[in-house]
Amino acid sequence: MRLDKPRVAPLSDEEIAPEVRERIAGGPTRTGTTLNIFRTLANHPGLMKRWLVFGNHVLGKSTLPAREREIAILRIGWLCRSGYEWGQHVVIGKATGLSDEEIARIPQGAAA
């Protein structure tokens, strides 16, 4: 499911515009490094601004319980063959209580 290289290359710290850097400062990181989703969205600051509103709603303000939200995101990530989305949300899904067994069944669909 992984690509050899990203379709849109994430920006390095030096390439990220200062106003975009401010917007993502204090956001989620993995081992202290800005997540590639934010580095990629930094290519298009206007899109990033609106995507952050959507992403914050889905991850933090939705009425959908976290466990069900992660099942839905993982299923869509699998169907779209998005290795990055899958990898990030396996970690988030486990943090919401999904077991390895449940995650392994997600690619099979609702009947699993």
Backbone as CSV, one residue per row, in Angstrom:
resi,resn,N_x,N_y,N_z,CA_x,CA_y,CA_z,C_x,C_y,C_z
1,MET,0.820,-1.189,0.000,0.000,0.000,0.000,0.869,1.260,0.000
2,ARG,2.150,1.137,0.224,3.007,2.314,0.314,3.533,2.722,-1.052
3,LEU,3.626,4.021,-1.256,4.211,4.566,-2.474,5.727,4.645,-2.306
4,ASP,6.439,4.657,-3.411,7.890,4.829,-3.347,8.262,6.229,-2.887
5,LYS,7.443,7.194,-3.267,7.664,8.576,-2.846,6.310,9.266,-2.751
6,PRO,6.209,10.329,-1.963,4.924,11.017,-1.838,4.504,11.677,-3.143
7,ARG,3.192,11.756,-3.349,2.673,12.446,-4.537,2.984,13.936,-4.474
8,VAL,2.870,14.504,-3.272,3.218,15.906,-3.023,4.258,15.882,-1.909
9,ALA,5.428,16.369,-2.200,6.533,16.291,-1.229,6.282,17.200,-0.029
10,PRO,6.480,16.672,1.185,6.393,17.512,2.381,7.540,18.522,2.390
11,LEU,7.294,19.685,2.944,8.315,20.720,3.018,9.251,20.482,4.198
12,SER,10.479,20.927,4.050,11.428,20.903,5.173,11.091,22.072,6.095
13,ASP,11.662,22.089,7.293,11.422,23.196,8.222,11.739,24.541,7.577
14,GLU,12.835,24.599,6.827,13.267,25.857,6.215,12.306,26.321,5.119
15,GLU,11.619,25.394,4.481,10.723,25.738,3.376,9.335,26.188,3.854
16,ILE,8.990,25.896,5.084,7.658,26.248,5.594,7.620,27.738,5.911
17,ALA,6.635,28.429,5.345,6.477,29.867,5.577,6.279,30.132,7.069
18,PRO,6.830,31.242,7.573,6.729,31.543,9.011,5.290,31.541,9.543
19,GLU,4.322,32.098,8.765,2.933,32.139,9.248,2.331,30.735,9.316
20,VAL,2.768,29.849,8.436,2.297,28.458,8.476,2.944,27.752,9.659
21,ARG,4.214,28.000,9.881,4.917,27.410,11.022,4.214,27.786,12.327
22,GLU,3.777,29.041,12.418,3.038,29.488,13.613,1.737,28.725,13.772
23,ARG,1.041,28.506,12.657,-0.256,27.824,12.694,-0.120,26.388,13.204
24,ILE,0.968,25.711,12.843,1.108,24.305,13.228,1.936,24.113,14.495
25,ALA,2.490,25.199,15.030,3.274,25.097,16.264,2.389,24.582,17.392
26,GLY,2.906,23.647,18.142,2.156,23.083,19.257,1.166,22.016,18.836
27,GLY,1.109,21.729,17.533,0.215,20.683,17.038,0.792,19.312,17.307
28,PRO,0.067,18.267,16.903,0.545,16.908,17.151,1.861,16.636,16.427
29,THR,2.730,15.922,17.096,4.010,15.531,16.517,4.229,14.054,16.776
30,ARG,5.185,13.505,16.090,5.626,12.139,16.359,7.105,12.274,16.692
31,THR,7.469,11.934,17.904,8.841,12.055,18.409,9.391,13.468,18.223
32,GLY,8.549,14.468,18.468,8.988,15.855,18.418,9.131,16.447,17.035
33,THR,8.785,15.707,16.005,8.901,16.180,14.627,7.507,16.457,14.074
34,THR,7.374,17.560,13.350,6.098,17.900,12.727,5.660,16.764,11.813
35,LEU,4.407,16.343,11.947,3.884,15.258,11.115,3.908,15.642,9.635
36,ASN,4.157,14.659,8.785,4.230,14.909,7.346,2.931,15.450,6.764
37,ILE,1.803,15.140,7.362,0.541,15.684,6.846,0.582,17.214,6.871
38,PHE,1.142,17.786,7.955,1.227,19.241,8.067,2.319,19.793,7.152
39,ARG,3.415,19.059,7.007,4.488,19.478,6.100,3.997,19.464,4.649
40,THR,3.137,18.518,4.314,2.593,18.440,2.961,1.569,19.547,2.738
41,LEU,0.666,19.726,3.694,-0.338,20.784,3.562,0.301,22.169,3.529
42,ALA,1.497,22.312,4.075,2.196,23.605,4.077,2.506,24.078,2.662
43,ASN,2.444,23.177,1.678,2.602,23.574,0.283,1.480,24.504,-0.166
44,HIS,0.334,24.423,0.498,-0.857,25.194,0.121,-1.501,25.765,1.381
45,PRO,-0.999,26.907,1.879,-1.472,27.466,3.154,-2.986,27.685,3.237
46,GLY,-3.618,28.104,2.149,-5.072,28.307,2.178,-5.816,27.006,2.404
47,LEU,-5.398,25.960,1.706,-5.986,24.637,1.903,-5.736,24.151,3.325
48,MET,-4.525,24.349,3.809,-4.197,23.914,5.165,-5.121,24.569,6.191
49,LYS,-5.352,25.854,6.033,-6.207,26.572,6.985,-7.593,25.937,7.067
50,ARG,-8.200,25.656,5.916,-9.540,25.080,5.909,-9.518,23.615,6.311
51,TRP,-8.471,22.866,5.931,-8.366,21.460,6.288,-8.241,21.299,7.801
52,LEU,-7.512,22.218,8.446,-7.367,22.147,9.905,-8.719,22.287,10.605
53,VAL,-9.602,23.126,10.067,-10.948,23.255,10.643,-11.667,21.909,10.544
54,PHE,-11.619,21.305,9.358,-12.248,20.000,9.148,-11.608,18.932,10.033
55,GLY,-10.279,18.833,10.008,-9.579,17.825,10.792,-9.836,17.955,12.282
56,ASN,-9.847,19.185,12.786,-10.132,19.396,14.211,-11.550,18.972,14.556
57,HIS,-12.475,19.204,13.644,-13.849,18.774,13.894,-13.924,17.244,13.959
58,VAL,-13.367,16.587,12.956,-13.433,15.121,12.899,-12.753,14.499,14.112
59,LEU,-11.559,14.972,14.460,-10.793,14.340,15.539,-11.191,14.804,16.935
60,GLY,-11.765,15.994,17.067,-11.999,16.481,18.415,-13.388,16.977,18.749
61,LYS,-14.178,17.325,17.749,-15.466,17.959,18.039,-16.659,17.198,17.500
62,SER,-16.416,16.075,16.861,-17.498,15.276,16.302,-18.255,14.558,17.420
63,THR,-19.511,14.248,17.167,-20.294,13.485,18.147,-20.053,11.985,18.005
64,LEU,-19.342,11.583,16.978,-19.012,10.172,16.782,-17.995,9.742,17.843
65,PRO,-18.260,8.657,18.559,-17.291,8.192,19.554,-15.936,7.889,18.907
66,ALA,-14.852,8.116,19.653,-13.499,7.991,19.117,-13.236,6.621,18.493
67,ARG,-13.697,5.571,19.125,-13.460,4.217,18.615,-14.093,4.032,17.240
68,GLU,-15.344,4.424,17.092,-16.041,4.299,15.822,-15.441,5.224,14.774
69,ARG,-15.029,6.411,15.202,-14.376,7.347,14.291,-13.123,6.712,13.691
70,GLU,-12.314,6.067,14.525,-11.073,5.467,14.037,-11.340,4.266,13.141
71,ILE,-12.378,3.500,13.426,-12.746,2.402,12.527,-13.096,2.964,11.150
72,ALA,-13.885,4.032,11.119,-14.279,4.644,9.834,-13.065,5.204,9.099
73,ILE,-12.191,5.897,9.801,-11.006,6.475,9.160,-10.093,5.376,8.635
74,LEU,-9.896,4.331,9.427,-9.047,3.230,8.977,-9.643,2.536,7.748
75,ARG,-10.948,2.335,7.749,-11.580,1.670,6.603,-11.412,2.514,5.333
76,ILE,-11.654,3.797,5.436,-11.487,4.679,4.281,-10.021,4.730,3.859
77,GLY,-9.110,4.808,4.828,-7.680,4.792,4.506,-7.285,3.533,3.758
78,TRP,-7.850,2.396,4.182,-7.564,1.127,3.500,-8.119,1.139,2.075
79,LEU,-9.369,1.544,1.939,-10.003,1.559,0.617,-9.293,2.506,-0.353
80,CYS,-8.749,3.595,0.169,-8.037,4.567,-0.671,-6.567,4.200,-0.861
81,ARG,-6.143,3.099,-0.253,-4.747,2.648,-0.341,-3.785,3.712,0.181
82,SER,-4.197,4.383,1.255,-3.389,5.441,1.842,-2.557,4.877,2.995
83,GLY,-1.355,4.467,2.665,-0.469,3.895,3.675,-0.174,4.860,4.805
84,TYR,-0.019,6.123,4.478,0.264,7.123,5.511,-0.910,7.245,6.474
85,GLU,-2.110,7.409,5.924,-3.311,7.550,6.765,-3.511,6.307,7.615
86,TRP,-3.341,5.141,7.006,-3.485,3.882,7.730,-2.494,3.826,8.894
87,GLY,-1.244,4.103,8.599,-0.212,4.019,9.641,-0.452,4.975,10.795
88,GLN,-0.825,6.199,10.491,-1.080,7.182,11.548,-2.282,6.774,12.396
89,HIS,-3.337,6.290,11.738,-4.565,6.010,12.469,-4.579,4.629,13.129
90,VAL,-3.666,3.747,12.762,-3.487,2.521,13.557,-3.018,2.931,14.957
91,VAL,-2.067,3.840,15.018,-1.556,4.323,16.311,-2.677,5.009,17.097
92,ILE,-3.414,5.907,16.436,-4.505,6.623,17.104,-5.605,5.641,17.511
93,GLY,-5.925,4.696,16.624,-6.952,3.699,16.929,-6.604,2.867,18.154
94,LYS,-5.362,2.458,18.270,-4.938,1.694,19.452,-5.090,2.533,20.710
95,ALA,-4.790,3.815,20.600,-4.938,4.711,21.754,-6.398,4.874,22.165
96,THR,-7.346,4.650,21.230,-8.769,4.747,21.556,-9.341,3.409,21.997
97,GLY,-8.492,2.369,22.037,-8.949,1.080,22.539,-9.129,-0.008,21.507
98,LEU,-8.848,0.261,20.233,-8.952,-0.799,19.230,-7.834,-1.816,19.455
99,SER,-8.182,-3.077,19.348,-7.181,-4.138,19.513,-6.504,-4.424,18.173
100,ASP,-5.365,-5.096,18.234,-4.680,-5.506,17.009,-5.597,-6.379,16.152
101,GLU,-6.363,-7.251,16.792,-7.283,-8.138,16.075,-8.367,-7.337,15.345
102,GLU,-8.931,-6.348,16.021,-9.957,-5.517,15.386,-9.381,-4.752,14.194
103,ILE,-8.189,-4.212,14.365,-7.549,-3.464,13.275,-7.264,-4.395,12.103
104,ALA,-6.845,-5.606,12.379,-6.554,-6.571,11.307,-7.789,-6.944,10.513
105,ARG,-8.971,-6.836,11.111,-10.219,-7.165,10.405,-10.762,-6.018,9.553
106,ILE,-10.323,-4.807,9.793,-10.864,-3.639,9.094,-10.758,-3.764,7.576
107,PRO,-9.651,-4.246,7.018,-9.596,-4.365,5.551,-10.660,-5.299,4.964
108,GLN,-11.195,-6.209,5.762,-12.191,-7.156,5.262,-13.584,-6.557,5.151
109,GLY,-13.822,-5.439,5.791,-15.123,-4.787,5.695,-16.046,-5.054,6.863
110,ALA,-17.272,-4.564,6.758,-18.230,-4.601,7.853,-18.581,-6.022,8.319
111,ALA,-18.577,-6.963,7.409,-18.952,-8.331,7.781,-17.919,-8.975,8.715
112,ALA,-16.705,-8.435,8.742,-15.655,-9.014,9.581,-15.817,-8.535,11.008
